[in-house]
Each structure stands twice: as C-alpha cells, then as structure tokens.
Amino acid sequence: MMNTKMLASLCAAAAFLPLSAQATTSQEEATTSAAAIVQVAQGTQAQAPAVEARKGSMIYSNGKRIGQVFRVRDNGDAQVVINGQSHIVPAETLIEKDGKLATTLSRSQVVSSR
C-alpha cells in the first residue's frame, strides 16, 4: 500500500537519478532504478520517527499505560521500566493516539524485546 506522500517522494527521487550517456529503456534498467528509488524513500522514512518521546511522558499501548519514559536514546528509542526491568520501545513504533504517546507494539511485545 502506498500513500500520497510516499508516491510524491518516489517521484521526486526519480527526477534526480543520473542519466548515462548511453541511456536505454530496457526493463532491467527501469527495475533497477525503481528499486533504488524505493530504497532511498524507505531510508528517509525510517530515520524520522513519527512522534518524539520525552522523558517523563507516559507510553500507552492498546489504550492502556505500559510505562513512563525515563530515558530517550540518541536514535529516539524510549526506555521504560516495566515490572522493575528496563525495556526499549523503538522510535519507529511510536505514534500519537488521542493526543497521547503510544506504541504500535503490545505490552507483551515490548517486554519480550529486551
């Protein structure tokens, strides 16, 4: 599934692909170029978290509190304490839901990903 922003990113990336002096329109070159565009778009999307965690904020999952952020790593991952143990909530799973910081992971997934 591709949303409008992703499609716009792909089109913009395609405009900057270098053209060789002996350009051809073979299917193989088109496939290689398309794959390069997708990699560029995915790389930029993965670097920017949807929501930034802040120390002291509560993280929710499925409408329930799972823990308070006590540390935010340089890469945006949030650290929470659950049952006396530190667990990591990856930055790419953080979202804003109903005005609150939430994760797309379930509580059990966060606990199992020590």
C-alpha positions in Angstrom: 0.0 0.0 0.0 1.4 3.4 -1.0 0.2 6.7 0.4 0.3 10.0 -1.4 3.4 11.2 0.5 5.3 8.0 -0.4 4.4 8.4 -4.1 5.5 12.1 -4.1 8.8 11.1 -2.5 9.3 8.4 -5.2 8.6 10.8 -8.0 10.9 13.4 -6.5 13.7 10.9 -6.1 13.2 9.7 -9.7 13.9 13.2 -11.0 17.4 13.1 -9.5 18.5 9.8 -10.9 21.6 10.2 -13.1 21.3 9.6 -16.8 24.1 7.8 -18.5 25.4 8.9 -21.9 24.2 5.7 -23.4 20.7 5.6 -21.8 18.4 2.9 -22.9 14.9 2.0 -21.8 15.4 -1.7 -21.1 13.2 -3.3 -18.5 16.2 -4.3 -16.4 17.4 -0.7 -16.0 13.9 0.5 -15.2 13.6 -2.2 -12.5 17.0 -1.3 -11.0 16.1 2.5 -11.0 12.7 1.8 -9.3 14.4 -0.4 -6.7 16.9 2.4 -6.0 14.1 4.9 -5.6 12.3 2.7 -3.1 15.4 2.2 -1.0 16.0 5.9 -0.9 12.4 6.6 0.2 12.4 3.8 2.8 15.7 5.0 4.2 14.5 8.6 4.8 11.2 7.4 6.2 12.9 5.1 8.7 15.1 7.9 10.1 12.3 10.2 11.1 10.2 9.0 14.0 6.5 9.8 13.8 6.5 11.1 17.3 9.3 12.0 19.7 9.3 10.6 23.2 10.2 12.9 26.1 11.5 12.0 29.5 8.6 11.7 31.9 5.9 11.1 29.3 3.7 8.0 29.6 3.6 5.5 26.8 0.3 3.7 26.0 -0.5 0.5 24.1 -4.0 -0.5 23.1 -5.4 2.2 25.3 -3.6 1.1 28.5 -0.5 2.6 30.1 2.6 0.5 29.7 5.2 2.7 31.3 6.8 6.1 31.9 9.8 7.1 29.7 12.8 7.5 31.9 15.4 7.9 29.1 15.4 8.7 25.4 18.3 7.4 23.4 20.1 9.4 20.7 18.2 7.4 18.0 14.8 8.2 19.5 14.2 4.9 21.2 12.4 5.3 24.6 13.3 3.3 27.7 10.6 2.4 30.1 10.5 0.4 33.3 8.0 -2.5 33.4 7.9 -4.7 36.5 11.2 -3.4 37.7 13.1 -4.1 34.4 14.2 -1.7 31.7 12.7 -2.2 28.2 13.2 -0.4 24.9 10.3 1.0 22.8 11.7 1.5 19.3 11.3 5.0 17.9 9.7 3.8 14.7 6.8 2.2 16.7 5.9 5.5 18.5 2.7 7.2 17.4 0.3 9.8 18.7 -3.1 8.4 19.5 -5.9 10.5 21.1 -3.2 13.2 21.9 -1.1 10.7 23.9 2.2 9.0 23.2 1.5 5.4 22.1 3.3 2.5 20.5 2.1 0.1 17.8 3.6 -2.8 19.9 1.6 -4.6 22.5 2.8 -4.6 26.1 3.9 -8.2 25.8 5.9 -7.4 22.6 7.7 -4.6 24.5 8.5 -6.8 27.4 9.8 -9.7 25.2 12.1 -7.4 23.2 14.6 -6.8 26.0 
